[in-house]
Amino acid sequence: MQSAQESLAELRAAIRYCENAISAAESTIESIDFRLQMKSDDPNVTLEGYKNVQMKQRQQIKDLEAANESLVIDNHNLERIVADLKAQLINLNNHIKFGNPKNDRKLV
């Protein structure tokens, strides 16, 4: 069984390891922020800001896709209405050209 001092030493080593990992992650974030700033016209761009912009853009894409789907459905419905109206127009034109056979029979 390990002594309390050995366990404490291992815990302190684990803490140092975690602190180093955090420090490395912070350095990576700073490096990414720097690269983003170099690529951007805005020197205040950060990784967090970039992620927020990406998230907003993804939401806009979803909103546009939903709007597009709605417009496709509306377009389909309108095409059916137009087809029905064209059929009615043809019937009316035929009625005007040839007269209504039922009314012609009644008048005779």
C-alpha positions as CSV (number, residue, x, y, z in Angstrom):
1,M,0.0,0.0,0.0
2,Q,1.3,3.4,-0.9
3,S,2.0,5.9,1.8
4,A,0.1,9.1,2.1
5,Q,3.2,11.1,1.0
6,E,3.5,9.0,-2.2
7,S,-0.2,9.5,-3.0
8,L,0.2,13.3,-2.4
9,A,3.2,13.4,-4.7
10,E,1.2,11.6,-7.4
11,L,-1.7,14.0,-7.0
12,R,0.6,17.0,-7.2
13,A,2.2,15.6,-10.4
14,A,-1.3,15.1,-11.9
15,I,-2.2,18.7,-11.0
16,R,1.0,19.9,-12.7
17,Y,0.2,17.8,-15.8
18,C,-3.3,19.3,-16.0
19,E,-1.9,22.8,-15.5
20,N,0.5,22.2,-18.3
21,A,-2.3,20.9,-20.5
22,I,-4.4,24.0,-19.8
23,S,-1.5,26.2,-20.5
24,A,-0.9,24.4,-23.8
25,A,-4.5,24.8,-24.7
26,E,-4.5,28.5,-23.9
27,S,-1.4,28.9,-26.1
28,T,-3.2,27.1,-28.9
29,I,-6.2,29.3,-28.6
30,E,-4.0,32.4,-28.6
31,S,-2.2,31.1,-31.7
32,I,-5.6,30.5,-33.5
33,D,-6.8,34.0,-32.5
34,F,-3.6,35.5,-33.9
35,R,-4.0,33.6,-37.2
36,L,-7.6,34.7,-37.4
37,Q,-6.6,38.3,-36.8
38,M,-4.0,38.1,-39.5
39,K,-6.5,36.7,-42.0
40,S,-9.3,39.2,-41.0
41,D,-9.6,42.9,-41.7
42,D,-10.8,43.3,-38.1
43,P,-8.0,43.0,-35.5
44,N,-10.4,42.2,-32.8
45,V,-11.5,38.9,-34.2
46,T,-11.1,36.0,-31.7
47,L,-11.8,32.3,-31.9
48,E,-14.9,32.7,-29.7
49,G,-16.2,35.5,-32.0
50,Y,-15.4,33.4,-35.1
51,K,-17.3,30.5,-33.5
52,N,-20.3,32.8,-32.8
53,V,-20.2,34.0,-36.4
54,Q,-20.1,30.4,-37.7
55,M,-23.0,29.5,-35.4
56,K,-25.1,32.4,-36.7
57,Q,-24.3,31.5,-40.2
58,R,-25.3,27.8,-39.6
59,Q,-28.7,29.1,-38.2
60,Q,-29.1,31.4,-41.2
61,I,-28.5,28.4,-43.5
62,K,-31.1,26.4,-41.6
63,D,-33.6,29.3,-41.7
64,L,-33.0,29.7,-45.5
65,E,-33.4,26.0,-46.1
66,A,-36.7,26.0,-44.2
67,A,-37.9,29.1,-46.2
68,N,-36.8,27.4,-49.4
69,E,-38.7,24.2,-48.6
70,S,-41.8,26.3,-47.8
71,L,-41.4,28.2,-51.2
72,V,-41.1,24.9,-53.0
73,I,-44.3,23.6,-51.5
74,D,-46.1,27.0,-52.3
75,N,-44.7,26.8,-55.9
76,H,-46.1,23.3,-56.3
77,N,-49.5,24.3,-55.0
78,L,-49.5,27.3,-57.3
79,E,-48.6,25.2,-60.3
80,R,-51.6,23.0,-59.6
81,I,-53.8,26.0,-59.3
82,V,-52.5,27.3,-62.6
83,A,-53.1,24.0,-64.3
84,D,-56.7,24.0,-63.0
85,L,-57.2,27.5,-64.2
86,K,-55.8,26.7,-67.7
87,A,-58.3,23.7,-67.9
88,Q,-61.1,26.1,-66.9
89,L,-60.0,28.6,-69.5
90,I,-60.0,25.9,-72.2
91,N,-63.5,24.8,-71.2
92,L,-64.7,28.4,-71.2
93,N,-63.2,29.1,-74.6
94,N,-64.8,25.9,-76.0
95,H,-68.1,27.0,-74.5
96,I,-67.8,30.4,-76.2
97,K,-66.7,28.9,-79.6
98,F,-69.3,26.2,-79.7
99,G,-72.0,27.5,-77.4
100,N,-73.6,25.5,-74.7
101,P,-75.4,22.5,-76.3
102,K,-77.8,22.3,-73.4
103,N,-78.9,25.9,-73.7
104,D,-79.2,25.6,-77.5
105,R,-81.5,22.6,-77.1
106,K,-83.7,24.5,-74.6
107,L,-84.1,27.5,-77.0
108,V,-85.2,25.3,-79.9
